[in-house]
């Protein structure tokens, strides 16, 4: 099956928001901050991790993706979150697909705000600004994707059954310089997605 099967949810082309609003809530993890919208990009709200989620709950078979405008610094990371349950309560559960500069790609399952890595770290390919990352969750399978040179590739596939139901999708950034854009996702196979009411889309959408 081709990836992604969903469309753009938010192009972030609007006035600055601190914290990120207009269809978003946060944080996902209670011990960290939310995220902010500045100059049509999503960034950390303050120094330290920033987590935010799109305020629409999706079925268990779901996907998410975004464009990376600016990479994190060395040791910094950017992540996609899926099947988010109980955000902000300290009992949060979700799957997380992470790229860390200098380390590579990792898949995690988070249960009650505690992280466990699924599978092995994949050190290559290194990511560049202007590329995308994607997360696909189907039944007990988790796939992490990377978009470069005009096509998507699967970087890792893991198997885990601890979070079997649907939930929210979101973003996490553990770096003060990282900036992301063009967030998409939703129920697998749903096509155009469900954009927030207040979003203003730009005409030259990237895919």
Secondary structure, DSSP 4 states (H G I P E B T S, - for coil): --S--B-EEE---SS-EES--SSEE--SSTTSB-EEEETTEEEESSSS-EEEEEEEEE-SSEEEEEEEEE---TT-EEEEEEEEESTTSS--EEEEEEEETTTEEEEEEEETTEEEEEEEEE--SPP-TT-EEEEEEETTEEEEEEEETTEEEEEEEEE--S--S-EEEEEEEE-SS-EEEEEEEEETT-BS----TT----SS---
